[in-house]
């Protein structure tokens, strides 16, 4: 089971594409997200930034 916490982009990508290198996994995840406009919009609108509190 996956731990419930915040994940870095490459770390999350590796969970979806475990046999790929981190760079390839991240590229695939970004392409996957870009193919779904609703998901991309939702992710972008909820982004507060790494150092926002």
Secondary structure, DSSP 8 states (H G I E B T S, - for coil): ---SS---HHHHHHHH-TTS-HHHHHHHHHHHHHT-HHHHHHHHHT---TT--
